[in-house]
Amino acid sequence: MSKITLRVNGKAQSVDADGDTPLLWVLRDHLGMTGTKYGCGVAQCGACTVHLNGEAVRSCQVPLDGLAGANITTIEGLAAKGGAKLQALWHELNVPQCGYCQAGMLMAAADLLKKKPKPSDADIDEAMTNICRCGTYPRVKAAIKRAAGVAA
């Protein structure tokens, strides 16, 4: 066990856990932040996507070791980091169906818009590799395009 301090949604958080504990479980089990979801555990589905030092990562595969001082943004903190418009559009366009994957989808979409403020369809297809079992991909794309001010 090791005690590590990291910044989650702008707040310093101390965590006492094994160094090989995935960030996903640190967030959910140690910090009680359940917005980030477990999907597959092998970084394929994207349900666990968070921002680590400004980059989208699959938190199920990021060990606690090496995260001392890291800045992490979860779905709970996305609005404060400029994601409120994207979240509002997600709701307005009825993007979520079951909703399970949507926190990860939003985190990936926010990362895309930060890197490419006016993404093309190809940019969206390349960046949005998260899996949605309900198949809401057309609504995801529409919400991202509207957030970017790009014609759908």
Secondary structure, 3 states (H helix, E strand, C coil): CEEEEEEECCEEEEEEECCCCEHHHHHHHHCCCCCCCCCCCCCCCCCCEEEECCEEEEHHHCECCCCCCCEEECHHHCHHHCCHHHHHHHHHCCCCCCCCCHHHHHHHHHHHHHHCCCCCHHHHHHHCCCCCCCCCHHHHHHHHHHHHCCCC
